[in-house]
Amino acid sequence: MNLHQLLRQQKLLSLGVLLLTLSLGILIGTLIGTDVRAARSQAAPDATPLVVPDPVQLSNAIAEIARQVEASVVNITSEYGIREGRSGREGGAQDEEDEPGFDLFRRFFPNSPFNLPQPRRLPGNGSGMIVDPNGYILTNNHVIDRADRIKVKLNGDPKEYEAKLIGWDRETDLAVIKIDAGRKLVPVKIGNSDAVQVGDWAIAIGSPFGLEATVTAGIISAKGRPGMEQFQRFIQTDAAINPGNSGGPLLNIRGEVIGINTAIATLSGTNQGVGFALPVNTAVRVYNDIIKTGRVNRGSIGVSLERTTPELLRVYGADRGAFVNAVEPGSPAEKAGLREQDVIVALNGQPVQSGDDLVDRIANSPIGSEATLTILRDGKKQDVRVTIGDRSQVWARNPRIRSPEPAPEPERPAGGAKFGFYVRNLTPADREELGYDGPGALLITRVDPGSFAEDIGLRPNDIIIAVNRKPVKTIEDIKQVQASLKPGDAVAFQVKRAARTADRRGSRNVEWASAFPAGTFPGGR
């Protein structure tokens, strides 16, 4: 290779190195510039982004109990009607022309249907627990007391179920209702409240303030707290219990029901850490009586007992026992010769510790059986034979004790479905008043409280256009639709709703669709 070729090769090599160096410099400069711009645009350049980890469920005993029991705890809504006065007939009275089961029409109407006061319904809220797969539910009596309608919602199920009242007991504030869910339900597990100890874990599930499936936890604070009624001996807990929890279960750490949440002690109306649950052993006895006979059967001898002090008993020669304050006329006690100021110290040879002890033991005795009472009278002991009577009959004059009337059977639609509204033909004056000139010919004048029509939102002064997409112009048109429906069928109403304001008249289309209910509801008691 000559000198010229060598120089040329070195020159090309130097040029290549120079180009490579320039390219690397441009690339590095671009990257550095990009990082600088990125750093300048980031609000916190020295912060590390957070990362959400993959979900991992943390299991504990209370969480597991909540999962197991939530399906067995229900939300209960009770509706109470307030019927405002109106001229003419009251409530849902029907005309002579109305056929059985047909409550849609009336023959005569007040002169001014637009000014009719309409009945209103007030809701109440509580909880309950499924105790039988066939839909039997145990709850507090005060949750459903005198309700016009009882509705039940299952956890995770958007449908509301109509409930039938089976029976109730005022003296323990318990009631049994039943729903037909069309399937087997999951009942709670019943525990034994006699095994409860102060300091045990306690878990409450219910619907405080209507918030379904709310779980709270605490401990058992005390046992045997007396309530307002004779047979109420409450379990006290600091697990949060609020309005709406009533009727829901109090559970032990094994997920067994040990009580029915019933009351709170509060100055504010909400939880202050002092809640009360009726022991489940008491509730089981009440439930079993109700499903068997419709009411609770308790024994009684007909004595009123004084809450005593040791000093009072000593004056009458006793250190324990039940002090007779009064004897009910015509009662087994009167027939057996018991008197005021007797002290009952033993029942069938077993010592009586107090009045509550005696009442509980007599109440659990078979009605019609005989018992031996040992009494102290004038400082001397003697035995008296007495026949156990039916508490509801012995105290028939006491409205809080006497036997309740049987729960009414729900009415069933006869001769067609019940819609629960009343209509008449639309007049020219109605059209002018409502500002409506469309095809509809039937005007709703009244909607019954608690009816299917009220449930789906129909109102007085709605004008019916079609039912199930079929135009209706006469009462007979709706009668035909009504006769063709059976419980569970879907039905849709298309109506015109008038806009009646001082400066605007007109109407708008409104349509509702719903499954038709199985029937009407039992009324109050």
LOLO-694610 format. One record per residue (C-alpha): x, y, z. Coordinates in pm, whole numbers, padded with zeros to 5 digits, always signed. Each point is the difference from the previous one (the first is absolute). Layout:
XYZ
...
This chain:
+00000+00000+00000
+00151+00338-00105
+00005+00312+00207
-00296+00157-00183
-00230-00294+00070
+00107-00011+00367
-00082+00369+00050
-00334-00042-00173
-00093-00294+00227
+00092+00192+00316
-00209+00294-00116
-00308-00219-00055
+00048-00163+00342
+00024+00337+00170
-00316+00117-00178
-00189-00313+00113
+00107+00046+00363
-00111+00365-00017
-00344-00091-00138
-00047-00269+00264
+00093+00241+00277
-00243+00262-00131
-00282-00254-00022
+00057-00119+00357
+00009+00356+00121
-00328+00085-00170
-00166-00313+00145
+00125+00065+00354
-00101+00362-00022
-00349-00095-00111
-00045-00243+00287
+00132+00245+00256
-00225+00272-00137
-00302-00227+00015
+00073-00098+00363
+00047+00361+00096
-00328+00100-00160
-00175-00296+00170
+00148+00095+00336
-00109+00359-00048
-00363-00109-00089
-00044-00249+00293
-00157+00159+00310
+00202-00214+00242
+00305-00136-00186
+00139-00170+00313
-00325-00185+00085
-00039-00373-00058
-00330-00114-00158
-00221-00217+00219
-00088-00352-00110
-00323-00183+00090
+00081-00363+00089
-00201-00297-00120
-00313-00053+00215
+00051-00241+00288
-00292-00061+00240
+00092+00017+00367
-00218-00247+00189
-00112+00029+00362
-00278-00156+00206
-00237+00297-00015
+00040+00040-00375
-00073-00370-00048
-00309+00019+00221
-00126+00303-00192
+00034-00188-00330
-00184-00300+00139
-00288+00184+00170
-00071+00299-00226
-00220-00208-00229
-00221-00091+00297
-00058+00357+00125
-00280+00197-00165
-00111+00361-00020
-00363+00061+00099
-00205+00301-00105
-00337+00050+00165
-00250+00243-00146
-00261+00179+00203
-00296+00173-00160
-00126+00341+00110
-00341+00041-00156
-00106+00361-00021
-00369+00083+00026
-00211+00032-00312
-00366+00053-00068
-00199-00308-00092
+00131-00351+00044
+00327-00075+00172
+00305-00178-00137
-00052-00278-00248
-00376-00047+00032
-00150-00114-00328
-00327+00052-00181
-00278-00252-00046
+00104-00025-00363
+00352-00114+00085
+00061-00367-00056
+00182-00209+00265
+00372+00061-00026
-00052+00295-00235
+00108+00320+00173
+00077+00208-00308
-00320+00195-00044
-00267+00177+00191
-00337+00100-00126
-00026+00327+00185
+00275+00257+00052
+00038+00322+00196
-00061+00313-00202
+00362+00111+00001
+00243-00290-00040
+00295+00239-00024
-00032+00109+00364
-00041-00342+00167
+00239-00043+00294
+00197-00317-00066
+00103-00252+00266
+00369+00001+00083
+00227-00276+00124
+00276+00037+00255
+00285-00253-00007
+00169-00169+00294
+00327-00188-00024
+00149-00297+00181
+00176-00332-00037
-00079-00367+00032
+00163-00339-00040
-00100-00302-00202
-00052-00295+00233
-00156-00248-00244
+00086-00077-00366
-00370+00040-00087
+00016+00373+00067
-00091+00036+00368
+00161+00307+00156
+00041+00097+00365
+00001+00370+00085
-00111+00247+00268
-00370+00065+00038
+00059+00375+00008
+00151-00019-00350
-00329-00111-00156
-00258+00092+00265
-00330+00109-00163
+00159+00036-00342
-00225+00015-00306
+00268-00165-00213
+00319-00187+00079
+00273-00021-00262
+00320-00202+00022
+00325+00036-00193
+00256-00279-00010
+00367+00089-00007
+00122+00028-00359
-00352-00036-00144
-00156+00321-00140
-00354-00139+00022
-00233+00089+00287
-00206-00289+00135
-00341+00031+00160
-00009-00142+00351
-00286-00166+00183
-00031+00039+00375
-00010-00340+00173
-00016+00113+00363
+00149+00226+00264
+00065+00030+00372
-00009+00341+00167
+00155-00123+00325
+00328-00091-00169
-00035+00244-00293
+00036-00279-00255
-00186-00077-00323
+00011-00262-00274
-00060+00089-00365
+00028-00205-00320
+00095+00071-00359
-00021-00214-00313
+00326+00051-00185
-00059-00286-00244
+00310-00179+00125
+00151-00143+00316
+00168+00263+00217
+00303-00023+00227
-00095+00005+00371
+00219+00120+00284
+00163-00242+00243
-00163+00007+00343
+00230+00005+00302
-00065-00038+00374
-00019+00329+00187
+00048-00176+00334
+00364-00051-00100
+00063+00374-00048
+00258+00154+00233
+00083+00360+00071
+00302+00089-00214
-00088-00234-00290
+00022+00143-00350
-00331+00124-00140
-00082+00077-00365
-00313+00186-00111
-00134-00002-00356
-00295+00207-00121
-00121+00308-00184
+00068+00306+00219
-00157+00308-00161
-00096-00226-00292
+00363-00086-00082
-00034-00369-00079
+00247-00268+00112
+00186+00225+00244
+00239-00193+00227
+00116+00126+00340
+00195-00176+00273
+00064+00029+00372
-00026-00210+00312
-00270-00123+00237
-00019+00269+00266
-00254-00156+00238
-00276-00260+00027
-00350-00005+00145
-00077+00370-00040
-00373+00048+00073
-00215+00152-00272
-00336+00176+00001
-00195-00326-00030
-00024-00296+00236
+00188-00251-00215
+00276+00227-00126
+00344-00080+00145
+00247+00158-00237
+00356-00071-00100
+00190+00331+00004
+00267+00069-00264
+00215+00288-00117
-00018-00117-00363
-00154+00300-00179
-00379-00033-00019
-00195+00285-00160
-00357+00062-00121
-00061-00257-00274
+00207-00272+00171
-00309-00119+00189
-00084-00359-00079
+00344-00087-00133
+00224-00266+00156
+00265+00033+00267
+00260-00270-00070
+00278-00171+00191
+00347-00055-00143
-00118-00328-00157
-00266+00181-00202
-00288-00137+00209
-00295+00219+00098
+00003+00073+00372
-00247+00289+00003
-00242+00219-00194
+00104+00366-00001
-00288+00191+00156
+00085+00330+00168
+00263+00258+00086
+00056+00223+00301
+00074+00346-00138
-00039+00371+00058
+00049+00083-00368
-00212-00265-00172
+00307-00176-00139
+00262-00244+00127
+00182+00089+00321
+00150-00342+00061
-00295-00140+00195
-00215-00234-00207
-00238-00279+00102
-00084-00331-00162
-00267-00248+00108
+00163-00339+00073
-00055-00247-00282
-00117-00271+00239
-00301+00218+00082
-00055+00076-00369
+00006-00369-00095
-00280-00082+00243
-00210+00292-00127
+00063-00095-00364
-00090-00365+00054
-00328+00094+00168
-00092+00246-00276
+00059-00240-00290
-00198-00267+00185
-00302+00195+00130
+00039+00356-00129
+00065+00137+00348
+00211-00058+00310
-00145-00226+00270
+00104+00082+00355
-00118-00120+00337
-00123+00227+00278
-00166-00022+00340
-00122+00362+00013
+00207+00177+00265
+00163+00342-00019
+00338-00003+00170
+00176+00283+00178
+00367+00067-00076
+00133-00066+00347
+00294+00097+00216
+00168-00222+00260
-00139+00229+00271
-00359-00048-00122
+00038-00378-00013
+00146-00012+00351
-00305+00179+00134
-00210-00290-00134
+00239-00266+00129
+00179-00085-00329
+00349+00052-00136
-00103-00062-00361
-00314-00064-00204
-00280+00172-00196
-00219+00250+00187
-00367-00008-00109
-00124+00355-00049
-00341-00082-00154
-00208-00299-00115
-00191+00017-00330
-00373-00064+00048
-00108-00339-00133
+00359-00115-00048
+00147-00338+00100
+00175+00176+00289
-00330+00133+00138
-00161-00343-00038
+00295-00156+00186
-00040+00244+00288
+00306+00220-00046
-00017+00343+00160
+00174+00334-00008
+00321+00012+00209
+00063-00373-00040
+00365-00077-00075
+00052-00288-00246
+00328-00164+00101
-00006-00324-00203
-00154-00151-00315
-00030-00380-00009
+00253-00022+00280
+00262+00217-00175
+00089+00335+00164
-00134+00317-00163
+00266+00270-00005
-00206+00294-00122
-00319+00104-00175
+00166-00024-00342
+00119-00350+00083
-00355-00108+00087
-00160+00161-00308
+00252-00161-00236
-00052-00345+00148
-00380+00029+00003
-00001+00133-00357
+00193-00306-00118
-00231-00243+00178
-00259-00189-00206
-00341+00166+00001
-00245-00212+00199
+00269-00168+00210
-00001+00019+00380
+00273+00154+00213
+00072+00018+00371
+00081+00342+00143
+00167+00033+00337
-00101+00330+00157
+00073+00197+00316
-00315+00148+00156
+00022+00173+00333
+00344-00152+00049
-00123-00357-00051
+00070-00230-00296
-00272-00184-00185
-00044-00174-00335
-00262+00102-00254
-00103-00196-00310
-00069+00213-00307
-00091-00075-00364
+00208+00182-00262
-00221+00218-00222
+00048+00153-00344
+00171+00336+00055
-00191+00168-00283
-00332-00105+00157
+00094+00060+00362
+00099+00356-00093
-00263+00050-00270
-00075+00349+00132
+00360+00108-00055
+00047+00107-00367
+00375-00057+00012
-00038-00361+00112
-00323-00128-00153
+00024-00226-00301
+00038+00182-00333
-00253-00051-00274
+00117-00238-00273
+00205+00167-00274
-00233+00078-00291
+00039-00198-00318
+00097+00214-00300
-00275+00071-00249
+00039-00162-00340
-00116+00152-00326
-00322-00161-00121
-00119+00026-00357
+00310+00176-00124
+00302+00195+00123
-00025+00302+00227
+00150+00324-00132
-00095+00223+00290
-00123+00312-00181
-00332+00149-00105
-00085+00165-00331
-00275+00181-00184
-00052+00130-00351
+00188+00315-00085
-00239+00296-00048
+00050+00315-00212
+00035+00195+00324
+00274-00240+00112
+00188+00051-00326
-00019+00375+00040
+00106-00014+00363
+00293-00229-00079
+00095+00166-00327
-00024-00331-00185
-00150-00074-00342
+00150-00343-00073
-00159-00341-00058
-00032-00120+00358
-00351-00034+00138
+00044-00135+00357
+00101+00216+00296
+00141-00144+00324
-00190+00158+00289
+00148-00184+00298
+00283-00243+00081
-00034-00236+00295
+00279+00007+00259
+00221-00307-00009
-00128-00103-00341
+00179-00116-00312
-00090+00331-00164
+00165+00200+00277
+00305-00222-00006
+00068+00071-00368
-00064+00373+00034
-00348+00061-00141
-00170+00314+00128
-00344+00162-00001
-00058+00206-00317
+00217-00230-00212
-00169-00075-00332
+00026-00363-00111
+00102-00039-00364
+00090-00370-00026
+00048-00314+00208
+00257-00253-00117
+00031+00203-00323
-00372-00035-00077
-00197+00328-00022
-00280+00028+00254
-00297+00229-00044
-00269-00147+00223
-00033-00168+00336
-00076-00326-00181
+00339+00019-00175
+00179-00001+00335
-00231-00268+00141
+00107-00230-00281
+00368+00059+00076
-00063-00045+00369
-00179-00332-00047
+00285-00136-00212
+00271+00062+00263
+00112-00234+00270
+00244+00052+00288
+00357+00032-00127
-00095+00131-00346
+00169+00318-00121
-00221+00298-00070
+00089+00343-00139
-00213+00314+00013
+00054+00288-00241
-00153+00318+00136
-00001+00371-00063
+00094+00201+00305
-00134+00354+00002
+00222+00295+00087
-00244+00220+00191
+00178+00318+00107
-00105+00362+00009
+00181+00094-00321
+00025-00329-00190
-00236-00269-00111
+00076-00312-00197
+00089-00361+00051
+00277-00253-00041
+00022-00371-00068
+00076-00223+00295
+00029-00378-00006
+00039-00259+00275
+00062-00372-00023
+00005-00247+00284
-00080-00355+00100
-00347-00024+00144
-00007-00079+00375
-00138-00321+00144
-00275+00173+00194
-00079+00262+00258
+00141+00008+00349
-00133-00079+00344
-00102+00309+00189
+00070+00106+00353
-00076-00194+00310
